[in-house]
Amino acid sequence: MATEKIIMAGFGGQGVMSMGQLLTYAGMIENKQVSWLPSYGPEMRGGTANCAVIVSDSPVGSPIITGDATAAIVMNLPSLIKFEENLKPEGKLVINSSLIEKKAERKDINAYYVPANEIANELGNSKVANMVMLGAYLELTKIVPIETVIDALKKVFGPSKQDLVPLNKEALERGANCVK
């Protein structure tokens, strides 16, 4: 792996920021160079929230991702419309097919359709749809092992929320299975 530049986007409340922070933290655990850049702005009011995550073997020059994203994880339709064009050719577009019926328009990228909300609901908690999407992305790129994300989760959650770790691990694994 040289450098992964990932845009994660969705409605506020879909866990986009925490998904990005977890991946960034997992990258740090793996001794990679990382950056995490959240973007809220006026979009916070019911629109899209997004973050740019860079995980690299070499120092990160800028946290900003313009038209050279290696991947985009989109949780809702406005995010697909806004960020599909930011992928470089052969980039990976991971689409939450539970909420997005539209297919990717570009033919020079690789699109993956993950029914994240259905899987999260099957697991009994709609809040883990973001972990399902992250699991799919991890399987496609092998940027960090799922186990490292679980370690990051344990540190972020702290002792009081350890009971949520198995559910999140299952969500990551179910997402990975969607794209195997």
C-alpha positions as CSV (number, residue, x, y, z in Angstrom):
1,M,0.0,0.0,0.0
2,A,1.3,3.4,-0.9
3,T,-1.4,5.9,0.0
4,E,-5.2,5.5,0.5
5,K,-7.2,8.7,0.2
6,I,-10.8,8.0,1.4
7,I,-13.9,10.2,1.4
8,M,-16.6,9.1,3.8
9,A,-19.9,10.8,3.5
10,G,-23.6,10.6,4.5
11,F,-26.3,12.3,6.5
12,G,-25.4,13.7,9.9
13,G,-26.0,11.0,12.4
14,Q,-25.0,8.1,10.2
15,G,-21.6,7.7,12.0
16,V,-19.5,9.0,9.1
17,M,-17.2,11.0,11.4
18,S,-16.7,8.1,13.8
19,M,-16.0,5.7,10.9
20,G,-13.3,8.1,9.7
21,Q,-11.8,8.5,13.2
22,L,-11.7,4.8,13.8
23,L,-9.9,4.1,10.5
24,T,-7.5,6.9,11.3
25,Y,-6.8,5.6,14.8
26,A,-6.4,2.0,13.4
27,G,-3.8,3.4,10.9
28,M,-1.9,5.0,13.8
29,I,-1.9,1.6,15.7
30,E,-0.4,0.1,12.5
31,N,2.3,2.8,12.5
32,K,1.0,4.4,9.3
33,Q,1.0,8.2,8.6
34,V,-2.6,9.4,8.9
35,S,-4.9,12.5,8.6
36,W,-8.6,13.0,9.3
37,L,-10.3,16.1,8.1
38,P,-14.0,16.5,9.0
39,S,-16.3,18.8,7.0
40,Y,-19.6,20.0,8.5
41,G,-20.4,23.5,7.3
42,P,-24.0,24.4,6.4
43,E,-24.5,20.7,5.4
44,M,-25.0,19.8,9.1
45,R,-28.7,20.7,8.8
46,G,-30.0,17.5,7.3
47,G,-27.6,17.4,4.4
48,T,-24.3,15.6,4.1
49,A,-21.5,15.4,6.5
50,N,-18.2,14.1,5.3
51,C,-14.6,13.5,6.2
52,A,-11.4,12.9,4.3
53,V,-9.1,10.2,5.7
54,I,-5.6,9.6,4.4
55,V,-3.6,6.5,5.5
56,S,-0.1,6.2,4.0
57,D,3.3,4.6,4.4
58,S,4.9,8.0,3.8
59,P,4.2,11.4,5.4
60,V,0.9,13.1,4.4
61,G,1.5,16.4,2.7
62,S,-2.1,17.7,2.8
63,P,-5.2,16.4,4.5
64,I,-7.3,17.7,1.6
65,I,-8.6,15.3,-1.0
66,T,-9.6,16.9,-4.3
67,G,-10.0,14.8,-7.4
68,D,-7.6,12.0,-6.5
69,A,-9.5,9.9,-3.9
70,T,-8.7,6.2,-4.1
71,A,-12.0,5.4,-2.4
72,A,-15.3,6.9,-1.4
73,I,-17.8,5.4,1.1
74,V,-21.2,6.9,0.5
75,M,-24.1,6.4,2.9
76,N,-26.8,8.5,1.1
77,L,-27.7,9.7,-2.4
78,P,-26.5,13.3,-2.0
79,S,-23.1,11.9,-1.1
80,L,-23.0,9.7,-4.1
81,I,-23.9,12.6,-6.4
82,K,-21.4,14.9,-4.8
83,F,-18.4,12.6,-4.4
84,E,-18.4,10.1,-7.3
85,E,-16.6,12.6,-9.5
86,N,-13.8,12.9,-6.9
87,L,-12.5,9.4,-7.4
88,K,-9.5,8.8,-9.5
89,P,-9.8,6.1,-12.3
90,E,-9.9,2.6,-10.8
91,G,-11.0,4.1,-7.5
92,K,-13.3,2.1,-5.2
93,L,-16.9,3.4,-4.6
94,V,-18.7,1.7,-1.7
95,I,-22.4,2.5,-1.9
96,N,-25.0,1.9,0.8
97,S,-27.5,0.1,-1.4
98,S,-30.1,0.2,1.5
99,L,-30.6,3.9,0.9
100,I,-29.3,4.5,-2.6
101,E,-31.1,2.9,-5.5
102,K,-29.0,4.8,-8.1
103,K,-26.0,3.0,-9.6
104,A,-22.6,4.5,-10.1
105,E,-22.4,6.5,-13.4
106,R,-18.7,6.3,-14.1
107,K,-17.4,3.2,-15.9
108,D,-13.7,3.8,-15.0
109,I,-14.2,3.1,-11.3
110,N,-15.1,0.0,-9.3
111,A,-18.5,0.2,-7.5
112,Y,-19.6,-2.1,-4.7
113,Y,-23.1,-2.2,-3.4
114,V,-23.5,-3.0,0.3
115,P,-27.0,-3.2,2.0
116,A,-25.6,-1.7,5.2
117,N,-28.9,-0.7,6.8
118,E,-30.5,-4.1,6.2
119,I,-27.5,-5.9,7.7
120,A,-27.4,-3.5,10.7
121,N,-31.1,-4.1,11.3
122,E,-30.5,-7.9,11.1
123,L,-27.9,-7.4,13.8
124,G,-30.4,-5.6,15.9
125,N,-28.9,-2.1,15.8
126,S,-29.4,0.4,13.0
127,K,-26.4,2.4,14.3
128,V,-23.8,-0.1,13.0
129,A,-24.5,0.5,9.3
130,N,-21.3,2.6,9.2
131,M,-19.3,-0.4,10.6
132,V,-20.8,-2.6,7.9
133,M,-19.6,-0.1,5.3
134,L,-16.2,0.2,6.9
135,G,-15.9,-3.6,6.9
136,A,-16.6,-3.8,3.2
137,Y,-13.9,-1.1,2.6
138,L,-11.4,-2.9,4.7
139,E,-11.9,-6.2,2.8
140,L,-11.5,-4.4,-0.5
141,T,-8.2,-2.6,0.4
142,K,-6.7,-4.6,3.3
143,I,-5.4,-1.1,4.5
144,V,-5.6,-2.3,8.1
145,P,-6.8,-5.6,9.6
146,I,-10.3,-5.7,11.0
147,E,-8.7,-6.7,14.3
148,T,-6.8,-3.4,14.5
149,V,-10.1,-1.5,14.0
150,I,-11.5,-3.6,16.9
151,D,-8.5,-2.6,19.0
152,A,-9.2,1.1,18.1
153,L,-12.9,0.6,19.0
154,K,-11.9,-0.7,22.5
155,K,-9.7,2.3,23.1
156,V,-12.3,4.8,21.8
157,F,-15.3,3.2,23.6
158,G,-13.5,2.8,26.9
159,P,-14.4,0.2,29.6
160,S,-18.0,1.4,30.0
161,K,-19.0,0.4,26.5
162,Q,-17.1,-2.9,26.0
163,D,-20.4,-4.7,25.5
164,L,-20.7,-2.9,22.1
165,V,-17.5,-4.4,20.7
166,P,-18.9,-7.8,19.7
167,L,-21.8,-6.2,17.8
168,N,-19.4,-3.8,15.9
169,K,-17.0,-6.7,15.1
170,E,-19.9,-8.7,13.7
171,A,-21.0,-5.6,11.6
172,L,-17.4,-5.2,10.2
173,E,-17.3,-8.9,9.3
174,R,-20.7,-8.9,7.7
175,G,-19.6,-5.9,5.6
176,A,-16.4,-7.7,4.6
177,N,-18.4,-10.7,3.5
178,C,-20.6,-8.5,1.2
179,V,-17.6,-7.8,-1.1
180,K,-15.6,-11.1,-0.9
